[in-house]
Every structure is written in structure tokens, then in C-alpha cells.
Amino acid sequence: MLGSVRDCRQSLFGPSADRVHDHVEYSLTEVGESLRSIIDAMKTWGNHYRNEHEF
């Protein structure tokens, strides 16, 4: 079964589908950057909530 999953993945994504990539860089688009203040506010809220409720 595993061989057939690998074959299917390679047929969809090519032979590089099974390789592990050493380094990936991500960046926000201009639209993503426009949401940074909202994301930062959510992060601050989440950190506060976590600290108050000690999971």
C-alpha cells in the first residue's frame, strides 16, 4: 500500500515529492502585511489568556 501512495504522490507532485527540503522561507504578501497589527494583537491576547489560565 505504501508504494502505491508514494506512486500517487509522485504522479501528482513529481519526483521531488519524497524529498525533504533543507530550508524554506516564507514571507507575507502586501495584503498579509496589512493584517500584521491584527495578528500581533491576537498574539498578545493569546499570551495573556494562556498566562491567566495556565494550561
N, CA, C and O atoms as CSV, one atom per row, in Angstrom:
chain,resi,resn,atom,element,x,y,z
A,1,MET,N,N,0.830,-1.198,0.000
A,1,MET,CA,C,0.000,0.000,0.000
A,1,MET,C,C,0.870,1.256,0.000
A,1,MET,O,O,0.580,2.197,-0.738
A,2,LEU,N,N,1.931,1.291,0.813
A,2,LEU,CA,C,2.764,2.483,0.890
A,2,LEU,C,C,3.359,2.832,-0.459
A,2,LEU,O,O,3.458,4.005,-0.817
A,3,GLY,N,N,3.755,1.815,-1.206
A,3,GLY,CA,C,4.294,2.072,-2.533
A,3,GLY,C,C,3.284,2.753,-3.432
A,3,GLY,O,O,3.649,3.634,-4.210
A,4,SER,N,N,2.031,2.369,-3.345
A,4,SER,CA,C,1.014,2.982,-4.202
A,4,SER,C,C,0.730,4.426,-3.793
A,4,SER,O,O,0.434,5.261,-4.647
A,5,VAL,N,N,0.817,4.729,-2.499
A,5,VAL,CA,C,0.657,6.111,-2.046
A,5,VAL,C,C,1.808,6.954,-2.576
A,5,VAL,O,O,1.594,8.062,-3.067
A,6,ARG,N,N,3.030,6.433,-2.478
A,6,ARG,CA,C,4.205,7.145,-2.989
A,6,ARG,C,C,4.072,7.370,-4.490
A,6,ARG,O,O,4.346,8.467,-4.979
A,7,ASP,N,N,3.653,6.342,-5.224
A,7,ASP,CA,C,3.482,6.481,-6.670
A,7,ASP,C,C,2.444,7.540,-7.001
A,7,ASP,O,O,2.632,8.332,-7.925
A,8,CYS,N,N,1.347,7.557,-6.250
A,8,CYS,CA,C,0.291,8.541,-6.477
A,8,CYS,C,C,0.809,9.948,-6.199
A,8,CYS,O,O,0.564,10.869,-6.979
A,9,ARG,N,N,1.533,10.116,-5.075
A,9,ARG,CA,C,2.070,11.427,-4.723
A,9,ARG,C,C,3.052,11.898,-5.777
A,9,ARG,O,O,3.043,13.071,-6.150
A,10,GLN,N,N,3.900,11.002,-6.261
A,10,GLN,CA,C,4.871,11.383,-7.282
A,10,GLN,C,C,4.181,11.731,-8.593
A,10,GLN,O,O,4.640,12.616,-9.315
A,11,SER,N,N,3.090,11.050,-8.908
A,11,SER,CA,C,2.396,11.379,-10.150
A,11,SER,C,C,1.717,12.744,-10.055
A,11,SER,O,O,1.556,13.429,-11.065
A,12,LEU,N,N,1.319,13.142,-8.842
A,12,LEU,CA,C,0.688,14.444,-8.651
A,12,LEU,C,C,1.704,15.575,-8.534
A,12,LEU,O,O,1.504,16.659,-9.082
A,13,PHE,N,N,2.798,15.315,-7.814
A,13,PHE,CA,C,3.735,16.382,-7.471
A,13,PHE,C,C,5.121,16.225,-8.091
A,13,PHE,O,O,5.962,17.110,-7.936
A,14,GLY,N,N,5.373,15.142,-8.773
A,14,GLY,CA,C,6.669,14.925,-9.392
A,14,GLY,C,C,7.609,14.171,-8.473
A,14,GLY,O,O,7.269,13.894,-7.323
A,15,PRO,N,N,8.796,13.837,-8.977
A,15,PRO,CA,C,9.725,13.011,-8.209
A,15,PRO,C,C,10.259,13.687,-6.950
A,15,PRO,O,O,10.789,12.999,-6.076
A,16,SER,N,N,10.140,15.000,-6.826
A,16,SER,CA,C,10.653,15.672,-5.632
A,16,SER,C,C,9.693,15.555,-4.448
A,16,SER,O,O,9.993,16.066,-3.369
A,17,ALA,N,N,8.556,14.901,-4.623
A,17,ALA,CA,C,7.552,14.813,-3.562
A,17,ALA,C,C,8.059,14.081,-2.330
A,17,ALA,O,O,7.576,14.334,-1.226
A,18,ASP,N,N,9.020,13.183,-2.491
A,18,ASP,CA,C,9.525,12.419,-1.357
A,18,ASP,C,C,10.775,13.038,-0.734
A,18,ASP,O,O,11.261,12.548,0.285
A,19,ARG,N,N,11.296,14.100,-1.328
A,19,ARG,CA,C,12.495,14.727,-0.775
A,19,ARG,C,C,12.126,15.663,0.371
A,19,ARG,O,O,11.083,16.316,0.352
A,20,VAL,N,N,12.998,15.712,1.357
A,20,VAL,CA,C,12.844,16.659,2.453
A,20,VAL,C,C,13.699,17.864,2.128
A,20,VAL,O,O,14.901,17.738,1.893
A,21,HIS,N,N,13.087,19.022,2.113
A,21,HIS,CA,C,13.808,20.236,1.775
A,21,HIS,C,C,14.495,20.789,3.012
A,21,HIS,O,O,13.910,20.829,4.094
A,22,ASP,N,N,15.738,21.212,2.844
A,22,ASP,CA,C,16.534,21.686,3.963
A,22,ASP,C,C,16.065,23.024,4.504
A,22,ASP,O,O,16.128,23.253,5.712
A,23,HIS,N,N,15.604,23.896,3.654
A,23,HIS,CA,C,15.316,25.260,4.079
A,23,HIS,C,C,14.161,25.826,3.269
A,23,HIS,O,O,14.152,25.752,2.040
A,24,VAL,N,N,13.191,26.390,3.969
A,24,VAL,CA,C,12.059,27.023,3.308
A,24,VAL,C,C,11.898,28.409,3.904
A,24,VAL,O,O,11.931,28.567,5.124
A,25,GLU,N,N,11.726,29.409,3.061
A,25,GLU,CA,C,11.495,30.772,3.534
A,25,GLU,C,C,10.082,31.186,3.186
A,25,GLU,O,O,9.601,30.941,2.079
A,26,TYR,N,N,9.430,31.810,4.133
A,26,TYR,CA,C,8.084,32.312,3.929
A,26,TYR,C,C,8.099,33.820,4.087
A,26,TYR,O,O,8.906,34.361,4.844
A,27,SER,N,N,7.228,34.488,3.390
A,27,SER,CA,C,7.076,35.929,3.570
A,27,SER,C,C,5.618,36.284,3.326
A,27,SER,O,O,4.897,35.593,2.607
A,28,LEU,N,N,5.208,37.384,3.947
A,28,LEU,CA,C,3.841,37.838,3.778
A,28,LEU,C,C,3.711,38.679,2.516
A,28,LEU,O,O,4.633,39.401,2.134
A,29,THR,N,N,2.569,38.576,1.888
A,29,THR,CA,C,2.265,39.459,0.773
A,29,THR,C,C,1.914,40.838,1.340
A,29,THR,O,O,1.844,41.014,2.556
A,30,GLU,N,N,1.701,41.785,0.478
A,30,GLU,CA,C,1.297,43.121,0.919
A,30,GLU,C,C,-0.018,43.055,1.701
A,30,GLU,O,O,-0.186,43.748,2.704
A,31,VAL,N,N,-0.932,42.230,1.241
A,31,VAL,CA,C,-2.203,42.070,1.952
A,31,VAL,C,C,-1.959,41.430,3.322
A,31,VAL,O,O,-2.553,41.841,4.319
A,32,GLY,N,N,-1.092,40.434,3.364
A,32,GLY,CA,C,-0.748,39.808,4.641
A,32,GLY,C,C,-0.124,40.797,5.604
A,32,GLY,O,O,-0.453,40.815,6.790
A,33,GLU,N,N,0.778,41.620,5.094
A,33,GLU,CA,C,1.415,42.641,5.930
A,33,GLU,C,C,0.379,43.604,6.494
A,33,GLU,O,O,0.540,44.092,7.613
A,34,SER,N,N,-0.674,43.886,5.745
A,34,SER,CA,C,-1.696,44.806,6.226
A,34,SER,C,C,-2.455,44.231,7.428
A,34,SER,O,O,-3.117,44.973,8.153
A,35,LEU,N,N,-2.363,42.929,7.638
A,35,LEU,CA,C,-3.027,42.274,8.776
A,35,LEU,C,C,-2.106,42.115,9.978
A,35,LEU,O,O,-2.532,41.598,11.011
A,36,ARG,N,N,-0.854,42.548,9.866
A,36,ARG,CA,C,0.123,42.314,10.933
A,36,ARG,C,C,-0.336,42.864,12.281
A,36,ARG,O,O,-0.158,42.192,13.296
A,37,SER,N,N,-0.915,44.053,12.326
A,37,SER,CA,C,-1.336,44.627,13.608
A,37,SER,C,C,-2.431,43.774,14.255
A,37,SER,O,O,-2.473,43.636,15.478
A,38,ILE,N,N,-3.309,43.209,13.440
A,38,ILE,CA,C,-4.369,42.341,13.957
A,38,ILE,C,C,-3.766,41.045,14.487
A,38,ILE,O,O,-4.140,40.578,15.563
A,39,ILE,N,N,-2.842,40.471,13.743
A,39,ILE,CA,C,-2.190,39.233,14.159
A,39,ILE,C,C,-1.404,39.454,15.447
A,39,ILE,O,O,-1.443,38.619,16.351
A,40,ASP,N,N,-0.686,40.587,15.532
A,40,ASP,CA,C,0.073,40.893,16.748
A,40,ASP,C,C,-0.859,41.064,17.945
A,40,ASP,O,O,-0.539,40.612,19.045
A,41,ALA,N,N,-2.014,41.716,17.744
A,41,ALA,CA,C,-2.979,41.888,18.833
A,41,ALA,C,C,-3.534,40.540,19.280
A,41,ALA,O,O,-3.721,40.321,20.477
A,42,MET,N,N,-3.800,39.630,18.336
A,42,MET,CA,C,-4.290,38.299,18.681
A,42,MET,C,C,-3.223,37.521,19.441
A,42,MET,O,O,-3.544,36.784,20.373
A,43,LYS,N,N,-1.956,37.676,19.052
A,43,LYS,CA,C,-0.863,37.003,19.745
A,43,LYS,C,C,-0.756,37.503,21.188
A,43,LYS,O,O,-0.597,36.711,22.117
A,44,THR,N,N,-0.844,38.825,21.366
A,44,THR,CA,C,-0.785,39.410,22.704
A,44,THR,C,C,-1.933,38.889,23.562
A,44,THR,O,O,-1.731,38.510,24.715
A,45,TRP,N,N,-3.147,38.871,22.992
A,45,TRP,CA,C,-4.307,38.363,23.719
A,45,TRP,C,C,-4.107,36.891,24.090
A,45,TRP,O,O,-4.378,36.490,25.222
A,46,GLY,N,N,-3.637,36.095,23.139
A,46,GLY,CA,C,-3.429,34.669,23.387
A,46,GLY,C,C,-2.397,34.421,24.470
A,46,GLY,O,O,-2.583,33.543,25.312
A,47,ASN,N,N,-1.312,35.181,24.461
A,47,ASN,CA,C,-0.295,35.031,25.508
A,47,ASN,C,C,-0.866,35.395,26.871
A,47,ASN,O,O,-0.616,34.701,27.856
A,48,HIS,N,N,-1.626,36.474,26.931
A,48,HIS,CA,C,-2.253,36.887,28.184
A,48,HIS,C,C,-3.226,35.809,28.670
A,48,HIS,O,O,-3.216,35.439,29.844
A,49,TYR,N,N,-4.060,35.311,27.763
A,49,TYR,CA,C,-5.039,34.277,28.117
A,49,TYR,C,C,-4.335,33.031,28.640
A,49,TYR,O,O,-4.741,32.461,29.653
A,50,ARG,N,N,-3.275,32.610,27.945
A,50,ARG,CA,C,-2.526,31.421,28.361
A,50,ARG,C,C,-1.945,31.622,29.762
A,50,ARG,O,O,-2.035,30.730,30.605
A,51,ASN,N,N,-1.351,32.788,30.009
A,51,ASN,CA,C,-0.748,33.053,31.308
A,51,ASN,C,C,-1.776,33.104,32.424
A,51,ASN,O,O,-1.499,32.688,33.549
A,52,GLU,N,N,-2.961,33.611,32.116
A,52,GLU,CA,C,-4.008,33.693,33.118
A,52,GLU,C,C,-4.628,32.329,33.434
A,52,GLU,O,O,-5.087,32.100,34.553
A,53,HIS,N,N,-4.642,31.438,32.465
A,53,HIS,CA,C,-5.324,30.155,32.631
A,53,HIS,C,C,-4.371,28.973,32.763
A,53,HIS,O,O,-4.818,27.842,32.956
A,54,GLU,N,N,-3.093,29.209,32.665
A,54,GLU,CA,C,-2.046,28.180,32.882
A,54,GLU,C,C,-2.454,26.785,32.409
A,54,GLU,O,O,-2.848,25.940,33.213
A,55,PHE,N,N,-2.359,26.558,31.133
A,55,PHE,CA,C,-2.669,25.240,30.583
A,55,PHE,C,C,-1.640,24.291,31.008
A,55,PHE,O,O,-1.704,23.113,30.656
